[in-house]
Amino acid sequence: TLKGSSLSNLGVPPGRGSCPLTTPLPFDLVYTDYHGLQQMKQHMGLSFKKYRCRIRVIDTFGTEPAYNHEEYATLHGYRTNWGYWNLNPKQFMTMFPHTPDNSFMGFVSEELSETEKQLVIGGKASNMAVVYGKEASVWKGKEKFLGILNKYMEIHGTVYYESQRPPEVPAFVKNHGLLPQPEFQQLLRKAKLFIGFGFPYEGPAPLEAIANGCVFLQSRFSPPHSSLNHEFFRGKPTSREVFSQHPYAENFIGKPHVWTVDYNNSEEFEAAIKAIMRTQVDPYLPYEYTCEGMLERIHAYIQHQDFCAAPGPAPPGAPALQSPFILAPNATHLEWARNTSLAPGAWPPAHSLRAWLAAAGRACTDACLDHGLICEPSFFPFLNSQDAFQKLQVPCDSTESEMNHLYPAFAQPGRECFLQKEPLLFSCAGSSTKYQRLCPCRDFRKGQVALCRDCL
């Protein structure tokens, strides 16, 4: 809650005056969450508009541009209880790299020293499994999987209960109740397997388990979970489709540490258990979740992200001095021309740009990943021109400029090209079978997806 001195530090006018403070603010950045943002807006009056470029919002589920732009969200059915703040989408900072439209902040997971790693490797019980889920509801209806798992492994749980052991937890499970973090770590250090039953989504526990030498087994979702079919995502400012309980673990870590299988197929589930028992893994923590990795990333953001500066490249239709792109030798995509010195202040550096015309119905997030790259929303303004379409040899019979989170894009019937009119709506997320989106991609550092190779 905001009080006295913090209110004056935030540029809140004294009394109930509506004039903003004229003295400079004593801070450069404010890290807050959606509730803090609401409070700041209530208290700061006119000052909020002036200083909101200095705010960074910690946001667990991510906020896509279509939900962030108030007018657009209201007109097109993207209005939710969250979002609609008209911030630069990069001001939202997420726990996992959901959509590159936001900044991936992450967190620090504990890393084992070399000595601890050796002790963990030597002390593993090859037939011990720990179930992910402190709530009894997570175990409901899972008797079939637990029965199969129990044929091969001793199963441990950490389900909270006051007096009665929850009936959802079978008698053959050794339930430790809610454990303090150090004791939970000790349990993970002994276990071979950490198994998820579909909920909670995207928590820190699977990373902790993998860092303590466990294999993480999770269910594949078919169809994927989203705001269309799942209560958890309803009302969140994202159209994201989640294909497993922990998409980061599936996409950025993968086998041998992470196995994602169809739990509706008993044979596939049982085969995975048998294979995992034969698989030897060492403790592993992705660099971006180490203390050093997080500091490196946050340092780069503080040094380079400036949302208070004047807008960058010219609006659509403005004449370019010199085209910054060339068609790649294999004619599949655009690259930044070597001899051009455009965008000297761009970060990430503009020369890491690669641009593709995605297939119809494909989001830029996925189109870039298809090429082993990451979508980079700050590069959209460079592509938002007729020149980019011409260089890619896209046959535009007409070119319009409109507000739409899927633009720039090409519509095959009618051979229409569309440019983006509203910079806040440039979005890596979002797709429609009607459009082929023009997508800006960049390379990234292995283990540090937020940063390109030349970003430090």
N, C-alpha and C positions, 0 to 999 in steps of 0.2 A: 504494500500500500504506500502511496506517495504521501510524504509529510513535509512540513515546514521547509527545512534547509534544502531537501532534495527538490522540492517544488521550485524554489528560487533558482537553483542550479539549472533546472530544466527550462528556464526562461519563462516561468509562469508570472504574469503580471501581479503586482501587489494588490490586495483587496480583490474586488471583482471587476477591475478595470478591463477594458477590451483592447488596450494598446499593448503591442508587444514590447518586450524589454529591448533597450537599445544597446546595452553593454554586451560585449562578446561573451559567448558561453564558455565556461571553464572546462569543457570536455570536447573531445573530437568525435567519440562514438558512444552510443548507448545500446547495450545488448538487453533485449527484453523478450517477452512472449506476447501472444495475442491479447491476453488480459491486461498486461502492462501498457500495450499500445492503446487500448480502449481508455485506460485511466489517463494516459498522457494527453490524448485528444480532448478528454473532458476538461482537464485542468489547464491546458496550455493555450486554449483559444487560438488567436491568430499566429502565435509563435509556432504552433505545431506544423503549420504548412511550411513555414520557413525552414524549420530544422529537421523535418522528417527524413531528409536525405542522409542524416547522420545515424539513423536508427537501423539496427540489425535485429531481425525477429527470429528467435529460436522456434523452429516449426517442425514438429515430429513427422507430420504426414506430407508436407510439401504443399505449395500453392502455385497452381499453374496460371499463366498469364490470362487465360480466358475468364478465370474466377477473380483475378486481382483487379481488372479494369471495371470500375463501378458501372459506368454507363453500358458497356458491352455486356457485362454479366447480367444486368437487369433486363436488357432487351432480348437476350438470347437464351435465357433460362439457365445461366450459370451462377445465379445469385444463391449463396448459402449463408449459414451463420458465421462463417469465416470468410477470409478473402475480401474483395472489393475495397482495398485500401489505396489503390493507384500508386503503389510503391514501384520502384524498379524491382522486377521479380528476383533479381540477384540479392536483394536485401533480406530475403527469406533464407534462413540457414537450417539445413536438414541434418538428421542423424545419419542417414544413409544416402548415397547418391541416387535418389529416385529419378528426378528429371534435372538435366543440366540447366534448366531455366532458373533454378534456385542455386544458391551456393551450398556445396556440401561441407558442413562444419565437422560432423562426426563427433567422436568422443575418444577418451583414452581407455583402453582395456589393458589389464595388467599383463606385463610381459615377463616370462620366466628368464632367469639368468641361465647361463650354460650349465652350471652345477645343478640347478633345479631341474632343468630339462633332462639331464642324465638320470636323476633320481626318479623322475616321473616315468621315463621310458622303462627303467628297471622295476618299478613298482606297480605296473599295470596288471589288473586282473582281466584276463582275456574274455571272461564270460560275464562281465558286469555291465548292466545298462542303467542309465538314469533317465527318467521321463521328464520332459520339459513341461512344466505347468504346475503352478501352486494352487490353482483353483480346482475344486473337485469337478466342476462342470466340463473341464477339458477332457476328463477321463470317461465321460458319459458315452455309452455306445461303442467303446473301444475294446470290448471283451475279446473279440475275434483276433485283433492284432496282438493283444497282450498274451492271449493263449499261445499263439505261434511263437512269439518272442520268448515266452516262458519255457518252451521246449529246449532252448539253447542257452539262455542267459538268466542270471539272477537279476530281478528287476527292483530298482530302488525309486522311491518317490519322495517329493518334498511338499506334500499337500498340507495346507493349513487346516487344523481342526482344533476345537476347544475341548470337548470332552468325548464325544462319540467319533470313532473313526468313520470317515465318509463311506457310505455304502458303494459309491462309484469306484472305489479303489479295491480291486480284488484281494482276497486273503493272502495269495502267494506273493504279493508285492510288499517289500520292506519299506514302510513309510516312516520317514524321519521327522515329519512335521516341518514347519517353516524353519529353515536353518539360517543362522547369521552368515554373512558373506564368507568369512574365513573357513567355516566348517563346510559350506557348500563347495568352496574351492577344493578342499581336501577330498570330498566325495568325487568331484570331477577328475581329480588327479589319479584316483584308483580305477575309475570306470573306463571301459573300452568304447562304449556307445552312449551318445546323448540323443534321445529320440523325441521328435516333435510330432504332435497330433493335430497340427493345422492352426492352432491358436496358442499364445498370442503371436501377432504378426511382428516381424522385424524388431525383436528385442535384442539387448546386448548379450543375453545368456549363451546363444550358440557360438558367438565369437569367443567368450570366456572358455567354453567347453573345448573348442578347437585349439585354443592357446594352451589348454591343459592336456593336450594329447588325445582327446576323444575324437571319434568319427561322429559327425552329425548326420542323422537320417531324418528326412522330412518328406511330407506328401506333396505330390504334384497336383495342382488344381486344374480340373477340366470339367466345365468351363472355368476360365480364370475368375477370381473374385474381384468385384468392383462395386461402385456405388449403385449399379443397376441390379445386382443380385445379392448384396450383402449389407446387413444392417450396420456393421462397423464402419464402412466407407460412406454410408449415406450422409449427405450434408457436409462431407469434407470437400475442400476446394481443389479436387483433383479427379480426373477421369481415368486415372491409372488402372490398368488391369494387372492383377497380381497372380502369377502363375505357380507360386509355391509359398510356403509359410515365410521363408526368408530369402527373397529374390537376390539380395546382395551375396549371401553365402552360395547360392546356386550359380550366379553369373560371374562373380569375381574371385571365388575360391574354388568351388567345384571338387571333383574327385582328385585324390583319394580321400580328402578330408570331409567332403560333403556329398551325400548321395540323395538324389531326389527321385522318388519312385511313385508309381501309381498304387496307392493303398487299397484301391478297390479290387486289385488283382492279387489274390493271396499268394499265387506262385511267385510273382515278381517280388513281393514283399519278403517272402521266405528266402528266396534266392539271394536277395540283398543282404539279409542277416548273415547267411552262411558265408558270403563273399567278404563281408566286413570283418568277420571273425578271423579270416585268413589274411586280412590286410594289415600291414604294419605302417603306422603313421607316427611322425614326430610331432611334438607340439609346434603349432604354427600360428602366428598372428600377422595379418597383412600390415605392411609398413604404415599405411595411412591411419591405423588405429593404435599405433605406438605413440608414446609421449613425444618423441622426436618428430614423427610423421605429422602429428596434429599441429605441433608448434610451427613446423615448416609451412604448412598450409595456411594457418591463421596469420602468420607473419606476411605471407605473400598477399593475402587479402587486404591486410591493414596497409601494406605498402602501395598496392596497385589499384584497389577498388575505390573509386571516387564517384559517388552518385550526386554530388553537389556541383560538379563541373558543368559547363555549358554543353548542350547536346553535340554529338559527334558529327558523323557524315551527313551530307545534304539530304533533304527529303526526296522522295521518288520523283523522277522526271527532271531533276536539276541536272544541267549539263556537267558531265565529268571532264576533268582536265585531260586525263589520260586513262585508258582502261587498265585496271590493276590485274586483270585476269588473262590467262592463256588456257586454251584447251589442252588437256594432258595428251602426251603422244599417242596413247591408245584410244583417245577421243571419248572416254567414258565420263570424265569429270573436269572441273575447272581447278586450276592451281593459281597461286599468287605469282605474278610475273616477277622474275628476279630483278629486272632492271628498274622496277618502279619503286619510288620512295614515298608512296602515299601512306597515310595513317601512321605517322611516326610515333604518336603517343598511345597507339592501341595496345591493350593488354587483355587477353593473351596477344603476343606479337602476330600481326596480320599474316606474316609469311607462312604461318602454320595452317592457314585456311586451305581446305579441300572442299569443293562443292559438288554435290550430286543432285540429279533430278530423281526423286524417289519413285518407286512404283506406286500406282494408285492405291489408296487405302493404307499406306504405310506412314507412320509418324517419323519425324526426323530423328528422334531418339533411337529408334530401331534401325532406320536406314543407315545411320552412321556406324552403329555397332556392327552391322552386317559387313562393314569394311574394316573392322578392328579399330574404329575411331570413336570419338565422342562428339555429340552435337554441341556447337558453341554459339549460344544465342547472341553474344556481342558482335558476331560477324554478320548477322542478318542484314544490317544497313548496307554493307558493301555489295550484297547480292540483290538488293531491292531496286533493280533497274532493268530496263529493256535490254541493255548491253549484255547482262548475264545470260538472259534467255537466248539472245542472238549467238553468243559465244558457244553455248551448249547446243546450238543448231536446233532449237525448239521452234516449230513453225507457228508463231503468234499471228493470227489474223487480226486480232484486236488486243489492246492492252488497257486495262482499267485499274484505277487505284481506289481501294476500299478498306474499311475497317474489318478485318477478319483474322482470327488467330492462326488460320492455316496458310495465310499469304506470306511471301510470294509463292505462287502455285500456277500450274497449267491445267486447264480443263480440256480433255481430249475431244469430247463432242463440241463442235463450234470452234475448236482450236483457239481458245481464249487464254490470254495470260493475265494474271492478276498481281498487282503490287500492294504492299502494305501501306496504309495511310497513317496508322497510329503506332509509333515506336514501342509503346508499352505492350502491344499485342504480339510482338515477335515471339514465337513460341516453338520450342523443340517438341513439345508434347502436342498431341492432337492429330487426327487423321480423318479422312473421308474418302469413300470409294470414288467420289466425283473428281478428286484432285490428285495431281502428282505434285508433291511439294518440292520446292527448291531448298535444299538443306546444306547449311554450313557445318563442316566437320573439322576437327583438329586431332592431332596425335595426343597421347598422354603418357605420363611416366608410369612404368610398371609399379603397382603398389601405391600410386598417388594419382588417382584418376582426376582429381580436381585441377591438376597442373599439367600444362603441355611441356614438352622436352626443353623448350627454351624459355620457360616461364619464370625461372629463378635467376 
